[in-house]
Amino acid sequence: MAIHQWPEQERPREKLLQRGPASLSDAELLAIFLRTGCAGKSAVDLARELLHEFGGLRPLLEASQPDFCRGLGLGSAKYAQLQAVLEMARRHLSETLTTGDALTSPDLVRRYLVAQLRHSPREIFALLMLDNQHRLIRYEPLFFGTLDAASVYPREVVKLALANNCAAVILAHNHPSGVAEPSQADRHITERLIKALELVGVRVLDHMIVGDGEVSSFAELGLL
């Protein structure tokens, strides 16, 4: 049965408008994105098949273009549309941090860093530069690959912090293994950067490590 023949309160779009997006299942949300089904299948039927094929919503959203386009009813246009939606979500989080105090919104900072770093197959060390009211000035990935004390250069971090006239920073990097627990190398890197940034009057407010679905905070763990 086509979706337009369903009771109005069960149609995904109408359900979203009446009850909000959180009331929809993954398949219903994906169906709204797909807009149409295919021969003999409603958009919801197609969405359920795609979620089963990819193993869930997250693998579908993180699929490479070739893998995504192999899905039934998907193609380059849908892939481009999806990437635009994901980038708008990231920019929305960034703009929210530029107008609010990052320290009073730790959950927002976590969500922002997860959006930026969780999907990378390699380690990325990044800097969130904040003004004196702890609003985000800029997010900048700095170092890539296997991170240790020798591959993170305090001089480059200091230079970037001064160039952006920031008052404080939050250090961040990801663990592609999925485990967010700080390593000894992470602690060493943090200590070196705190000392280097202190010399130019820039505070290190936190060092956050992004794993798979979790974020560790040096500040919360008492490691700063």
C-alpha positions, 0 to 999 in steps of 0.5 A: 500500500502506498504511503498516501493511502495510510491513515494520516497519523501514521504517515512519516511526514505528518507524524513528524509534523504532529509529534516531532522528529524524535517520535519517528523510527529510523526507517520513517526518518530515512523514508522522508529523506528518500521521498519515494519508494520503488516498484511495489515498495513504499518509501518506508519499505525501501528504507527498512531494506536499506537499513537491513542491507547496511546494518543500521542508520549509522553505517548508511550515513557513513558509507562511502559514495560507491557503497552508498550508491549501490543501495537500491533507490540510491545514487549520486544525487541522494549521496550529495543530498545526504552529505549536504544534510550532514554538513549542515548539522555540523555547521549548526553545532559550530554556530551554536558554540560561537554564540554560547559558552562552551563550558556551560554546554559540555554536551554540545561540545561533545556532540560537535567533536563526535560529528567532526572526529568519530568517523575518521579512520585515522587519528586527528588532533584538533584545536577548539579556539575560544574567546574570553567568554569561551565562545568558539572562534575556530575549530582547526584539525592540526595533526594526522596519523598515529599521534604521540609526543613527537608528532604534535608540535607545541610551536604550531599549536601556540602559533595558531592560538596567537594568530586567532587571538584566543584566550583559551583552547580545548584540545581534542583528538579521536581514537579510531579503535573506539576506546576513549580512555586516555593513554600515557602518550595523550597525557604527555602531549597534554602536559607539553601543550599546557606548558607551552600555551601558559607561556603566551597566556592561553589556558587549556580548559580540557582535552577531549578524546572521541571514541566510538559513542563516548568522549573522555574529558581530561577535566572531568577525569581530574587529569588537568 
